[in-house]
């Protein structure tokens, strides 16, 4: 009886090990696919950044130069968003002030008409 239970447990563990091996294989495939996608993305970024950044010298950019260029573009984008927010705020403020002035002019016109 004990031997049967031991064999059943061993068989069950063997099945679990086989399943774990299968999962490990799938994970390795996923990691490999992710690496390939990353490499492809890196190549695309290099191709996009390199011609415009290389200019007339014709030399290709290093990965570090591409990273710096991407950071620079990101910083400029952030500054543009902040500037846009600031301008929106200023515009709202000016529109509110214009509304106030229009209302005051209307009151002034009405008062002027009453005086006439």
Phi, psi and omega per residue, in radians:
X1 nan -0.830 3.139
X2 -1.091 -0.675 -3.140
X3 -1.137 -0.696 3.105
X4 -1.096 -0.777 3.125
X5 -1.098 -0.710 3.124
X6 -1.116 -0.766 3.118
X7 -1.114 -0.714 3.126
X8 -1.107 -0.746 3.126
X9 -1.117 -0.747 3.122
X10 -1.104 -0.725 3.134
X11 -1.116 -0.734 3.131
X12 -1.128 -0.758 3.123
X13 -1.143 -0.642 3.106
X14 -1.105 -0.722 3.089
X15 -1.102 -0.722 3.120
X16 -1.143 -0.724 3.107
X17 -1.097 -0.710 3.124
X18 -1.105 -0.735 3.109
X19 -1.118 -0.732 3.102
X20 -1.095 -0.700 3.097
X21 -1.087 -0.714 3.105
X22 -1.115 -0.777 3.106
X23 -1.089 -0.736 3.115
X24 -1.053 -0.747 3.120
X25 -1.050 -0.778 3.125
X26 -1.109 -0.710 3.110
X27 -1.123 -0.710 3.097
X28 -1.088 -0.688 3.092
X29 -1.116 -0.724 3.109
X30 -1.095 -0.760 3.131
X31 -1.096 -0.762 3.133
X32 -1.082 -0.752 3.128
X33 -1.116 -0.718 3.113
X34 -1.103 -0.720 3.103
X35 -1.076 -0.766 -3.137
X36 -1.112 -0.713 3.111
X37 -1.125 -0.726 3.113
X38 -1.101 -0.767 3.132
X39 -1.090 -0.735 3.119
X40 -1.112 -0.761 3.121
X41 -1.098 -0.771 3.133
X42 -1.050 -0.748 3.129
X43 -1.098 -0.747 3.132
X44 -1.100 -0.747 3.126
X45 -1.089 -0.755 3.127
X46 -1.075 -0.737 -3.128
X47 -1.155 -0.681 -3.125
X48 -1.247 -0.768 -3.070
X49 -1.342 -0.642 -2.986
X50 -1.083 -0.888 -3.074
X51 -1.078 -0.781 -3.091
X52 -1.260 -0.616 -3.093
X53 -1.416 -0.484 -3.104
X54 -1.209 -0.542 3.106
X55 1.121 -2.427 -3.056
X56 -1.460 -0.222 -3.105
X57 -1.220 -0.507 3.089
X58 1.381 -0.004 3.135
X59 -1.489 2.583 -3.121
X60 -1.456 2.726 -3.108
X61 -1.463 2.664 3.026
X62 -1.448 2.889 3.107
X63 -1.020 -0.700 -3.121
X64 -1.110 -0.685 3.111
X65 -1.147 -0.676 3.101
X66 -1.122 -0.764 3.121
X67 -1.049 -0.770 3.119
X68 -1.103 -0.714 3.129
X69 -1.105 -0.751 3.113
X70 -1.109 -0.732 3.090
X71 -1.068 -0.767 3.141
X72 -1.063 -0.791 3.125
X73 -1.100 -0.713 3.119
X74 -1.097 -0.775 3.116
X75 -1.084 -0.770 3.124
X76 -1.089 -0.692 3.106
X77 -1.079 -0.779 3.124
X78 -1.084 -0.760 3.121
X79 -1.098 -0.677 3.114
X80 -1.109 -0.732 3.115
X81 -1.103 -0.734 3.131
X82 -1.142 -0.703 3.117
X83 -1.132 -0.722 3.118
X84 -1.070 -0.772 3.104
X85 -1.039 -0.776 -3.130
X86 -1.079 -0.778 3.138
X87 -1.158 -0.649 3.088
X88 -1.088 -0.732 3.129
X89 -1.099 -0.809 3.138
X90 -1.085 -0.743 3.130
X91 -1.086 -0.781 3.114
X92 -1.050 -0.737 -3.137
X93 -1.112 -0.770 -3.135
X94 -1.164 -0.673 3.109
X95 -1.117 -0.698 3.105
X96 -1.111 -0.735 3.141
X97 -1.157 -0.705 3.116
X98 -1.086 -0.691 3.104
X99 -1.085 -0.756 3.117
X100 -1.054 -0.816 -3.122
X101 -1.116 -0.725 3.116
X102 -1.056 -0.754 3.120
X103 -1.101 -0.717 3.130
X104 -1.134 -0.696 3.125
X105 -1.116 -0.725 3.117
X106 -1.056 -0.775 3.114
X107 -1.101 -0.732 3.140
X108 -1.104 -0.757 3.125
X109 -1.059 -0.814 -3.137
X110 -1.060 -0.739 3.130
X111 -1.125 -0.714 -3.139
X112 -1.113 -0.749 3.115
X113 -1.111 -0.668 3.132
X114 -1.161 -0.640 3.140
X115 -1.201 -0.560 -3.115
X116 -1.322 nan nan
